Amino acid sequence: MSNKIYLTKEGLSKLQEELDFLKTTKRVEIAAKLKEAISFWDLSENSEYEDARNEQAQVELRILDLEEQLKNYELIDETIDKKNRINMWSIVEIKNIETKEVEKFKIVWATESDILAELPTISNESPVWSALLWKKQWDKVDVKAMSGSYQYEIVSIK
């Protein structure tokens, strides 16, 4: 995962608590289960051992996922007055300052993005979204994309 995720302080705290629990408590519980299962000797037909190994694999994957998220997050400023500001599911019109071309789209999660929709969508993984987040009407934003750098003015937000 290389995409930035946006978290509130509460969301960050929950992820940190879950990671701490998995590393300090859950790993110890699974190690005890494995130790007990190994004491039954025959591991080839030992369902307790297989269950504990599967649980261990799932916990380790979740730990890796959480660590990756916590390496690449940005805190959302909860003090911002979010009314009339761009956020998830906003419908936005922006004007390219250089070309004067106006684009209209809806901001959605990456899993909901649909380039064939009647109203085009952009996902939270887009550099445009990153530049627009929490901005308000008439703000100007600089967007750095793979295709170059662009400057837009926000014409409307719904």
Helices and strands as residue ranges (DSSP letters): E 5-7, H 9-21, I 22-26, H 27-38, H 47-71, E 73-75, E 91-96, E 102-108, G 110-112, E 121-123, H 127-132, E 140-145, E 148-157
